[in-house]
Structure formats: structure tokens, C-alpha cells
Amino acid sequence: MTRCSAITKAGKQCSVTSNSNWIDSDGRVVAEPLRRGGKFCALHARPFCTKPTQMDDYKRLVIFILDLETTGTDISQDRIVEIAAAHCHDDIRMSGEAFSTTVRVDPDILMTRGLEAFQVHGITSEEIKQGPSFEQAWMRFLTWIEDVTNIATNYESESDDDKGSPTLLENPVVVLVGHNSIRFDFPLLL
């Protein structure tokens, strides 16, 4: 039995364990991340920065917009069927990079959970069957992020009229954003 490692606002360790059956307001099992090997329950799992941070040099940011397509909206039962992202370049003269892959899902889950989702995302069962496993798809995504980050450039110039020549970013900061990602995409990735 695993216990959530978080410290509550009252200063005590969270009482949720992997055996807990507590259901949140969305009908999800709060202990599900613990059951899958995580260190925190669904209430305390924060794998990504969700608070504003102070940054002196915004030109160091490399921003990616993430979007997931899934077999449904239940993070404890549904699975990812597509990972897609776009790199948002800060120079309007440059086009951003894009990434997309379907993800193979267990056919039983696809049949029981994915039929209604198809009406939303339109990804066929055949396309999903041809995709790589989640582990392979995620590694490809991370490699793509690293590749784009390693060639990210900044345009510095003496004049406002001229953007100048490109230089590689020093110490780039990767920012992953998305619509409803804090409440759905990022917890589902856990």
C-alpha cells in the first residue's frame, strides 16, 4: 500500500493511500495515480509548473502547444490515441514545427471506451492500430521537443527595422501549454 507523499495545508501528510476508494467530483478515483506507481494522489499530483513564474528574459522561451486525443474524458480509464503539438516561433518570418502521431491502444479499451470518442476526433480504429505504443510515441515526442529546442533561435538587432541574424538560444526554457491541460491532458499523461 502506497501513501500520498504530499503535505496538506494543515501541515500533515495526505491520508490518501493506493487502497483508498475516494471519488472526486468528476467521478474519478483520487488514488488512481498511486495505483499506477505515482508518489501523489490525484489531488496533489502536479507534474508541471502551474503557477506564474518570474522570468527576466522571455526570449529564452521555447513554447509548444500540446493537444491529446483520447478514448474519452476519464483520466483513470481512458487512453491517449494521438499526441500532437506545434512549436510557436516568436519570429513571424519563421514557420513553427509540428508533431503528430497516433498511439496504439489495447483493442478492448478501444472497443469499450473509444466508439463515442471517434465521433469527436475522427481517428479510425485502423489508424490507431497502426500507431506506435504510448512509450514509443512519447519518446518520439520528447526527441522532437529536444530537436526543436536545440535549434531554437533568437534574432537580435541594433535597429527596430531589422530583425538581425539568427543566433542559437542560450539556456532555452521549454514551456508546454494547451487548452485544459492542467485539468485533463497533464493528469492523463501521468
TACOR-V345359 format. One line per field, one symbol per residue. burial: I if it has 16 or more other C-alpha atoms within 10 Angstrom, else O. A space follows every 50 residues. Layout:
# TACOR-V345359
burial: ???
This chain:
# TACOR-V345359
burial: OIIIIIOOOOOOOIOIIIOIOOOOOOOIIIIIIIIOOIIIIIOIIOOOOO OOOOOOOOIIIIIIIIIIIIIIIIIIOIIIIIIOIIIIIIOOOOOOOOOI IIIIIOOOOIOOIIIOIIOOOOIOIOOIIOIIIIOOIIOIIOOIIOOIIO OIIIOOOOOOOOOOOOOOIOOIOOOIIOOOIIOOIIIIOI
